[in-house]
Amino acid sequence: MKQRVTSAYELLEERLGSAARIGGAVLFIVLRLIWMALLIYLSSGAIRVMTGLGEEWIPVISAATGVVAVAYTSMGGLRAVVVTDLLQFILLFVGAVVSVVVVSVSLGGFSWIPTQWSENWDVQPIFSLDPQVRATMVGAIVLQLVFRVCTAGADQTMVQRFMATTDASSARKSFLIQSIAAVVVTLSLGLLGFALLGYFRDSALLANPELDLGENADNLFPFFIAHSLPAGLSGLVVAALFAAGMSSVDSGVNSITAVLNRDLLPRFRAAPADGTSRRRMNHGIVWCTGLFVVVLSVVVRYVPGNYLEMTQKTSSLFFPPLFSLFFLALFVRRANGPGALVGVIYGMTVAVFVAFWDVLTGHPSLSYQWIGFVSLVTSIGVGWGACLFFDRRREAAGPVVPYVIGAIVALAAFSTLVLHWGKSHA
């Protein structure tokens, strides 16, 4: 708050150098592009189920969502993003609550509350040393802790909202309100999941192959909206799902535009002198970003897993390494750019191995809950050690670049050996 920066990555240059700032900005842009594409694809898929359209309509729905979000973002900037995100949050929350009420009324009470473990649920122990156990209680806590800390501490989409407040006290209040809202929404969506399970468990609707509890449970809610909610209410919830897609696009496009303007474009070209030219350039960035995200949303469908696994297998590749840059810059006295970037490269590589172990080696998949934690520990641990080593090299007036190249080559050789071992023991 003392620096009053527009981009969070401006802070990295002071401690870690320009390479770290550029690397952090690029990481964020790639992360946000994939994140927006994924959420547009998921919301478009839900709308497809509700409308009864075929999968070939998903690109059309994605394009409509992207165009609307980009249009109001380009016209209203950050204020439009904040105001519309609030309205979209209200729509989503009301839609979930209304759905729970409708299920309760149709079933004549709260018989949907589960009293035994459902046969379609995974076994979820408190903790397990087996990395192939898909979900554990401890893993869920660790996943949420890592995700919340890394996004609050390194994501421009979050940081720019805090920086838009008047002072540090207001920023703390906004973070507290956001955290409370996240808890309330998570609990509400959990209740909605229980309600939908109780509603569909003994329903003839489950004869529909798109509603298999084990394979296509993500389709239950949109199907329920289309076939079980009364007219008017169903339109409200459809609007809420459209809002979910637009909410991911507007904040992402706005923050990407800010990062490009502050961290990347000034290094390659002079900023336009007059306000009209700057606005025209920003509008161009916004529309190009939106178009790219819509096209990318057609590709992300090939990421394996349900919606929760898909988001973790994409966001966890980038958030923890990005956060490690800020951690090293703030808390490690001898931090430097080369060491921090080596840590980022190692952390991302480890995250890819954990997230796509089954695809890379043919072995059973590893739990998605540990992607972020392993990546964060690796990024900070390797980065810390590399910073100390490179700092000593500088004190001795020795070259640093050959050692950075050596660290990357060593990682490539180790990765090749791991892949070879994995495939040969599959």
Secondary structure, DSSP 8 states (H G I E B T S, - for coil): --S--SSTTHHHHHHH-HHHHHHHHHHHHHHHHHHHHHHHHHHHHHHHHHHT--GGGHHHHHHHHHHHHHHHHHHHHHHHHHHHHHHHHHHHHHHHHHHHHHHHHHTTSSTTS-SS--TTS----S--S-TT----HHHHHHHHHHHHHHHHHH-HHHHHHHHTSSSHHHHHHHHHHHHHHHHHHHHHHHHHHHHHHHHHHT-GGGGSGGG-TTT-GGGHHHHHHHHHS-TTHHHHHHHHHHHHHHHHHHHHHHHHHHHIIIIIGGGTS---SSHHHHHHHHHHHHHHHHHHHHHHHTTGGGS-S-HHHHHHHHHTTTHHHHHHHHHHHHH-TT--HHHHHHHHHHHHHHHHHHHTHHHHHSS----GGGHHHHHHHHHHHHHHHHHHHHHHHHHTT--SHHHHHHHHHHHHHHHHHHHHHHHHT-
